[in-house]
Amino acid sequence: MTATIKNKTILYSKLFSINLVTYPINHSVMNHVDNVQKGRYYKLNLILVQPKVGGVFKCTKCILNLFNRVYLFRPDKYEHSVTKIESGKRVLLSFALNI
């Protein structure tokens, strides 16, 4: 059984969006690149709640990584993933910009 992600959209437009995302225990995100039809895609993720064990964000290249809690990266250009959450949950506030 796959753990269900809770994704609450706070703001959405064609260029910019803000989401509050909660990843439960046993969830992971496999290594991938986000496809975009045109332009450059940027994400700024603020980790509000870190899992107790697991849930580590990995990215081939981050533009910015502050304290393993604030990440600015190009999901359309670089592979990224999250390891399996073994204890607790992962909550992030995600800002996406497609220009």
Buried (B, 14 or more C-beta within 10 A) or exposed (E): EEEEEEEEEEEEEEEEBBBBBBBBBEBBBEEEBBEEEEEEBBBBBEBEEBBEEBBBBEBEEBEEEEEEEBBBBBBBBBBBBBBBBEEBBBBBBBBBEBE
